[in-house]
């Protein structure tokens, strides 16, 4: 099973360190919790007509070399921003309330009928505070990196390894 999914920029390269705006001390990495949440994030992206995160991924071939495929950073930013907005929407509606670290599940209120279909899926998929935090951390790191890539006119890819 893969252990990380980091963004590589065509000219700037890749780093597993979180962006300085997110982690000024450069103590933390990002992209290590993706395998727990990506299938649902891809499904939410599909429901909203966004390109999926996995469609931007490249891995090593049999010779240990990465694919030469690069992607438009604006397309990646649109997906990541849309997914983040879904998280923030749920948080703003009070739909994500974790009970305690000993009982990592969400409060069933408010009723799912007040949420859109994709928000219901996301809410049910992210069942623990830890998974929610990992997904939010990774998406925020991706957003900052991709925003910088858009501003610098760089292409990107998500390196999975």
N, C-alpha and C positions, 0 to 999 in steps of 0.2 A: 504494500500500500504506500502511496506517496506520502511524504511528510511535510511538504511545503508548496506554496504557490506564490512566487514573488514576481513583481513586475520588472521587466528589463526594458530599458529605453534604447533605441537604436544607436544613438551617439553617446549617451551618458552611461550606459551599461546597467548592471543590476546590483542591488544591495538588499540584504535581508533586514537591514536596520529600518525601523519605523522612521517616517519623516520627522525632521527636527521640530516642526510645528506641533506634532503630536507627542513627541518624546524628546524634550530639549536635552536630556542627559545622554541620549542614545544608548539606553540600557536594554531596550526591548526589541524584539523582532516582530514581524507581522507575517501573515500568510500561513501560519501553522495550524489553524483551526478550520481551514476551508473544507477538508474532507467530511467534516461533520455536518456542514450546512449547505454545501454547494448544490446538491441535487434539488433542494427546495428553492434555493435562490434562482437557479436556472428555470425552474417551473414558474416562479413568480415573474421572471423576465419574459418568458414566453407568453404568459397571460396578458402582459402589458404591451406586447409587440416590440420589446427591446431585444437586442442581441444578447445571447446568454454569455455568462462569464466563461463557461467552458469552451465557447467558440473562439476565444482569444488565447487559449492555452497551446503551448508547444511542449514537447518532451524530447528526450534524447532518443536517437535512432539506435539501431543495433551496433553502430560503430562508436557510439557515445557522443555524437555530434547533435547539436540542436537543429531543428528545422529552420529554414531560412525565412519563414513566413513572418511578416510584420503587419500590424494593424493600425488603423487610424485611431489616434488617442481620443478624438471627439466622440467616436462611437463607444469606446470603452467608458468614457466619462459619463455619457448619457445613461448607460446601463447602471453603473455604480451609483450615480446620483439618484436615479429612480428608485433603486433598492434602498438606499439610505432614507429617502423620503417616506417609503413604506414603514421603515423602522420608526422614524420620528412621528409619523401619523399614529401608529399604535401607541407609542409612549405618550403622545399628547392626549389621546382619548382615554388614557388610563387602562388600556386593554392589556398591558403587560405589568403585572404586579407580582413579584416573587415573594413567597411566604417566608422562607428562611433558608439559610445554608443547609440546615438539616433536612429540609423538605423542599428540594428544588423543583417546584412545579408552579404553575401560574394560577392566579385567582380566576375563577370562572366568570366573574363579572367584568365588564358589562356583557350583556347577551351578544352572541355572535351576529344576531340579526342587524345590529347597528354598524357592522363592519362590512367592507366589500369582500368579495369572494377571495381575492388574493391576500387580503389582510387576515382573513380567517385561516387560510393555509399557513401563512407565515407564523401566526400566533400559535397554532397547534404544533408546528414543526420545531419551534425554538422553545423547548420544554423546560430548560433550566437557565438560570441566570448566567452560568458559565458559558453555555453555548451562545446565548444572546450576546454576551460581552465579547466573546471571540469574534463572532460574525460582525458586530458593530465596529470593533477595533480594526479588523482586516479591511472592511469596506471604507472606513474613514482613511486608512493609510493609502488604499488604492486611489481614493478620490484626490488626495493631496498630490500624490505622484502623477496621476493622469492630468490634473489641472496644470501642473508644471510642464508636462509634456506638450499639452495643447499650446501653452504660452510660448514654448520654445520651438514649436513646429516639429516635434519628434514623433516617430512611430513607436509602437510598443508591442510587447507580447507578454503573456503570463507564462513564466517558466515553472513547470511542475516537475518536481523531482522527489 
